[in-house]
Amino acid sequence: MSDRRVPKRQLEALSRRDGICCVWTATTGDRLVPQHRQGGAGGRPDKHRTENLLWLDSILNGLIEADAGLAEIAKAYGIKVPIWADVTAVPVFFAHEHAWFLLEGDERREITAVEALDRMHTMYGDEYFAWKARADQSPHAAILALRGR
């Protein structure tokens, strides 16, 4: 069985790239966990790549795994990525920064909302528009966005 823990060097790289802050709510503290954007079996050799990691509140981490509606919102924001998708091509919305980024290893590069929309549509097709509409209209998303300000 492989080690499911994120190696210390990856956590350090993640912290340098994003700060130690929840990508969705901007909260800090001892509830933060490294979220694997793309899960899968613990033995995948590429699971702990920095572009596959974000800091996320542990409660949210559990909720997006348990609640299909929140999972779709997390996919709309690039926080959760299906196993078949290229994680390096899926942008992430940092809600507290009100900006989209591509994660490129230990770096992140800001992109426009239009480019993010185009990339998401290319990756997911029209289904993305349904996820995004739910994310934009969700009371959960609104509350989390306000909490992050």
C-alpha positions in Angstrom: 0.0 0.0 0.0 1.3 3.4 -0.8 1.6 6.4 1.4 -1.5 8.6 1.2 0.1 11.6 2.8 1.3 14.4 0.7 5.2 14.7 0.9 6.5 17.6 3.0 8.3 19.1 0.0 5.0 19.2 -1.9 3.2 20.9 1.0 6.0 23.5 1.2 5.7 24.1 -2.6 1.9 24.4 -2.3 2.3 26.9 0.6 4.8 29.0 -1.4 2.6 29.0 -4.5 -0.8 29.8 -2.8 -0.1 30.9 0.7 -1.7 28.8 3.5 -5.3 29.8 2.7 -8.4 27.9 1.6 -8.9 28.4 -2.1 -12.6 28.7 -1.7 -13.1 30.7 1.4 -9.8 32.4 2.2 -9.9 30.9 5.7 -6.7 29.9 7.5 -6.1 27.8 10.5 -5.7 24.2 11.5 -8.7 22.9 9.5 -6.8 23.3 6.2 -5.9 20.2 4.3 -4.3 19.6 1.0 -7.1 18.9 -1.5 -6.2 16.6 -4.3 -8.1 18.2 -7.3 -8.0 14.8 -9.0 -8.4 11.9 -6.6 -8.2 8.4 -7.7 -6.4 5.5 -6.1 -3.8 6.3 -3.5 -1.1 4.5 -5.5 -1.1 6.9 -8.5 2.4 8.2 -8.8 1.3 11.6 -10.0 -1.3 12.2 -7.3 0.8 14.5 -5.2 2.0 16.8 -8.0 1.8 20.4 -6.9 -0.6 21.3 -9.8 -3.0 18.7 -8.4 -3.0 20.3 -4.9 -4.9 23.1 -3.3 -5.5 24.1 0.4 -9.1 23.6 1.3 -11.0 23.7 4.6 -11.3 20.1 5.8 -15.1 20.4 6.3 -15.5 21.6 2.6 -13.3 18.8 1.5 -15.6 16.3 3.1 -18.7 18.1 1.8 -17.6 18.1 -1.8 -17.0 14.4 -1.6 -20.4 13.7 0.0 -22.7 16.2 -1.7 -23.2 16.0 -5.5 -24.3 19.6 -5.7 -21.3 20.9 -4.0 -19.1 18.5 -6.0 -20.5 20.2 -9.2 -19.7 23.6 -7.8 -16.2 22.4 -7.0 -15.8 21.2 -10.6 -17.1 24.5 -11.9 -14.4 26.3 -10.0 -11.6 23.8 -10.9 -11.2 22.6 -7.3 -12.3 19.1 -8.2 -11.2 17.5 -11.5 -12.4 14.2 -13.0 -9.8 11.4 -13.2 -9.9 11.4 -17.0 -9.2 15.2 -17.4 -5.8 16.8 -17.8 -5.4 18.6 -14.4 -2.9 21.0 -15.9 -5.4 22.3 -18.4 -8.2 22.9 -15.9 -8.0 26.4 -14.4 -8.9 27.1 -10.7 -11.0 30.0 -9.4 -9.5 31.5 -6.3 -12.7 33.0 -4.9 -11.1 35.2 -2.4 -8.9 36.7 -5.1 -11.8 36.9 -7.6 -9.4 35.5 -10.2 -8.7 32.4 -12.4 -5.3 30.7 -12.5 -3.6 27.9 -14.3 -1.5 25.8 -12.0 1.9 25.1 -13.5 3.7 23.0 -11.0 5.1 25.2 -8.3 3.8 28.4 -10.0 0.4 29.7 -10.9 -0.5 32.0 -13.8 -3.5 34.3 -13.8 -5.8 34.0 -16.8 -8.9 36.0 -17.8 -12.4 34.8 -17.0 -13.0 34.4 -20.8 -10.0 32.2 -21.2 -11.1 30.1 -18.2 -14.6 29.7 -19.6 -13.1 28.7 -23.0 -10.8 26.1 -21.3 -13.5 24.7 -19.2 -15.9 24.4 -22.1 -13.2 22.7 -24.2 -12.5 20.2 -21.4 -16.1 19.5 -20.3 -18.4 20.5 -23.1 -21.8 22.1 -22.5 -22.1 20.2 -19.2 -19.8 22.9 -17.8 -22.4 25.6 -18.4 -24.8 23.7 -16.2 -22.2 23.4 -13.4 -21.3 27.0 -13.7 -24.9 28.2 -13.6 -25.5 26.2 -10.4 -22.3 27.5 -8.9 -23.2 31.1 -9.7 -26.7 30.7 -8.3 -26.0 28.5 -5.3 -26.6 29.9 -1.9 -23.7 27.7 -0.7 -21.4 29.5 -3.2 -22.6 32.9 -2.3 -22.1 32.3 1.4 -18.6 30.9 0.9 -17.6 33.7 -1.4 -18.8 36.3 1.2 -17.0 34.5 4.0 -13.8 34.7 2.0 -13.9 38.5 1.6 
